[in-house]
Amino acid sequence: MSSHAMSHIGQVPDPSPGIETLAATILLIEDEPVTRTSMAARLTRLGYRVLEAENGRVGLNVARRERPDLLIVDWMMPEMDGLTFCDAIRRDPQLKSSQILLMTAHDAPAQIAEGLVRGADDFLSKSSSKQEIVARVLAGLRTSRLVRKLETTGEELKLSMLLLEKKQAETEADLQTAAAFVQSLLPSPGSPVQGITLGWEYQPSLTLGGDLFDVMTIDADHLGLYILDASGHGVAAALRSASLMTFLRAENMLQLLGSYDPEQVLFEANRRFPLSADGDYFTLWVGQLHLPTGNLSYASAGHPGALISSAEHPSRWLTTESFPLGFDPSARFTSDRVLLKPADRLFLLSDGIYEVPSPSGELWGRDRFQETIDAGKQTSLSATIASCFAAARGWQQAQHFPDDAAIVGIELTDCREGTSNE
């Protein structure tokens, strides 16, 4: 990537009703080359003229020369960061009315307030879905057209901004409704079958999350369980995850496969959920517990694994090396087996719970997560899970996680007497 600003001009797509067909100019200021190239390509495909700059100082020169319709600016950059760039834009008489969309991983109210005070008009999370990026860019461009048309008409501009805020509030309300629906798909904590205790905690990084899970009765002798992770975040990832979750229902697997054998479940899921045109994919961990004996068979498609905690032994990870779903439609997956005994606990988890960074950037990590699990052996299952979330939040010194975070735990309170059919 050249160190100088570059211009990409794409074909204008068929416009949606009410959207002007004239290609707008967007200046993208981002120091990370991969992120900048990916975002620029996506905006170019939407038909915009995209200018690129690797830092705020270069971007300021490009903005003064080109006066783009929308500025998308990274918060953290060398030379001149996003907030300093906002200050410079608002001091420039020729640019002070420009619309600035600030890209950030910050979501604390104080930090958002600082960005607004320094001149940002809207915020875009770096983990946003494709739909949210498009929606916020369109909103920014609509506002830009209004501002430039009505720069001398303050009252009309104020009214337009109020209408935009109302629309944003309506969108947020729709997202909250969708999030409630996704939550309703998750299993109820408690005792799904005799001899098993279930507990979990889940916090998506955005309103909607792509990490979903389930624990379900397969038949009188078997319990099925899985945890999946969709690449990306937000609405698109959540919708894709919900579709895979529907596919993984016990009744569907029994009809297709005749059992909930983890190898066969992964093979069929891999065949039916290929890599998308945008490169979206799933990781998936599937297990089947034979209740009479406590035998657990499990297999993984690229998922970081599960953890067994025993009262008698140190906890240990259950992992298998494999590709995520969809990379090879003919791929085969190998299952492993482990015996669970009374008082043993099995934890399924997303990597978002232990890949939380400290303020200095150090990850909490699998080892610290495992130590927290071991320290909770004498507490209840739900208390142990809660302590993991509390420790992760304490490590990053923030309530919200940068990625979806989920822990699902089952505890064997007893094993049935009887003869195994396996």
PyMOL commands that set and color helices and strands:
alter all, ss='L'
color gray80, all
select helices_A, chain A and resi 33-45+56-66+82-91+109-118+130-149+154-184+234-247+250-257+262-272+351-353+365-375+381-396
alter helices_A, ss='H'
color red, helices_A
select strands_A, chain A and resi 7-9+25-29+49-53+70-74+99-104+122-125+196-203+211-219+222-230+282-290+295-301+306-309+316-318+336-339+345-349+405-412
alter strands_A, ss='S'
color yellow, strands_A
deselect
rebuild
show_as cartoon
